[in-house]
Amino acid sequence: MATQYTQVFTRTYITNLPTQAMEFPDFPFPSDLRGKFIPWQKVKDYLFAYADHFDLRKHVHLNTDVASVKRITTKPVSSGDAHQSPNRPQWLVRTTALQGGGSNEKVFDAVLVCSGHLSVPHYPDIPGQESFSGVQLHSHDYRHPELYTGKRVLLLGGFQSAYDIMIDLYSHTSELIISLYELDVLGLGEQYKKGLLPHNVRTTTFPQAINGSVVTFTDGETFQPDVIIFCTGYKYSFPFLDASCDVTVSEGKRIQPLFKHMIHSRYHTLMFIDMVYLPLDFSLAYLQVPFALKILDGSLALPSEQEMNKEIEADYHDRLASGQKPRHAHTYIFPPRWLPSSYCDDVVSFAGIENNMELKCQCINAAFVEVCKNVMTFREYDYLDPKPAQ
Ligand SMILES: Cc1cc2nc3c(=O)[nH]c(=O)nc-3n(C[C@H](O)[C@H](O)[C@H](O)COP(=O)(O)OP(=O)(O)OC[C@H]3O[C@@H](n4cnc5c(N)ncnc54)[C@H](O)[C@@H]3O)c2cc1C
């Protein structure tokens, strides 16, 4: 594990999910925190406590960068040994010590890629962006609201980063505009129209072009911001995967070929944990890892590579046909078919494993409903009660 851990959290950052949506099923948050939105430091404490409780620290190699993963072909030791089939190659992993240098190579029977997907910024392609005369940054680099005191700020994007930064920032800025994609999943435009957003915040359409200090939006409106903050999401990036892994990432948003958004359809010993974009975040590993283990111990047979690829393509094309964008290839926030619970149900029924995500999905749905109603107040409810007060 490399420790250039992504400093995505501001000093004041409060989680955007209630604790029981985030917690691991076998390690509850302390009872006084259940159902609440908590400061990020308490999440860090929780993760450290988890590592101590299960005595995990001895397994973690800190300050160690996975520099490369290469597929190696092994000769079958005996014919008919399922663990030696071409679908189950081994992997040569080279690591580099971040402090003091030095590298190490080791062969593994399987690789589970858990390198995260919220640290390499994605920028949309806006004509003239390079000509912008003010300050531009990605939400990944946003920290201190005081830096924007008295400024006119444009937030691009209408999802979690945009509303979190808006809430943190609006009282410092003179004017704050949230520029929404055509898919306004959280209904921030509607919330603005209803007067639910702060007095100096409004929403608008997405930029069509930038020319010097002027941003022109698709509806023809213009704005001259001092600062543009791109809340436009992240890209998948696996620079450590050698070409022999046969993994492609198209436009930073679609990893191929991943069956159930997780398993390499040709090399079953290469899997990707928690790459699905759905608000279950790190607890999703509790669903995906039992699935992975069943494949690795041979107790769950996978369909043929062709069948898996067919399902992968069908899922992608159905998404596009239903109005999603190519960037949503692994996203589960679109009702009714691509919701967090749909992904969990699919994995559970395919793998024959316990569904430990049901309550979490209900909790997320309840929170999501409140976010869509009023982004300024959804954290006020206690989500221990699955249906928050109206
Ligand atoms: C602004 C923001 C707010 C969020 N708020 C919430 C929230 O309120 N609630 C919630 O549940 N989730 C939240 N999330 C999402 C949450 O942070 C992620 O779901 C979670 O961190 C995913 O865990 P992970 O272990 O899969 O990946 P990560 O936490 O990204 O961990 C990946 C690790 O892999 C390491 N790594 C990467 N490449 C290499 C390599 N080549 N070699 C070695 N190590 C490597 C990284 O250094 C990192 O330590 C938020 C995310 C962001 C960006």
The ligand as an ORCA input file, in Angstrom:
! r2SCAN-3c Opt
* xyz 0 1
  C     -14.394     13.883     -1.329
  C     -14.822     12.489     -1.000
  C     -15.729     12.282     -0.008
  C     -16.154     10.987      0.316
  N     -17.066     10.820      1.320
  C     -17.443      9.588      1.675
  C     -18.364      9.369      2.744
  O     -18.848     10.300      3.348
  N     -18.695      8.105      3.066
  C     -18.164      7.034      2.392
  O     -18.475      5.886      2.738
  N     -17.290      7.205      1.367
  C     -16.931      8.438      0.992
  N     -16.066      8.614     -0.046
  C     -15.643      7.429     -0.786
  C     -14.556      6.667     -0.045
  O     -13.468      7.532      0.182
  C     -14.138      5.492     -0.914
  O     -15.261      4.708     -1.232
  C     -13.161      4.604     -0.200
  O     -12.003      5.328      0.131
  C     -12.788      3.446     -1.118
  O     -11.864      2.644     -0.454
  P     -10.797      1.840     -1.271
  O      -9.967      1.119     -0.277
  O     -11.473      1.054     -2.350
  O      -9.903      2.932     -2.051
  P      -8.992      4.072     -1.446
  O      -9.499      4.564     -0.136
  O      -8.820      5.074     -2.550
  O      -7.633      3.316     -1.154
  C      -6.790      2.888     -2.181
  C      -5.398      2.725     -1.612
  O      -4.575      2.118     -2.613
  C      -3.330      2.767     -2.610
  N      -2.706      2.585     -3.931
  C      -3.107      3.070     -5.128
  N      -2.238      2.696     -6.090
  C      -1.291      1.938     -5.486
  C      -0.130      1.260     -5.943
  N       0.247      1.264     -7.227
  N       0.625      0.598     -5.036
  C       0.257      0.566     -3.749
  N      -0.823      1.175     -3.248
  C      -1.590      1.865     -4.114
  C      -3.649      4.225     -2.290
  O      -2.490      4.888     -1.817
  C      -4.726      4.047     -1.230
  O      -4.148      3.904      0.046
  C     -15.626      9.881     -0.381
  C     -14.688     10.085     -1.395
  C     -14.290     11.370     -1.719
  C     -13.284     11.564     -2.819
*
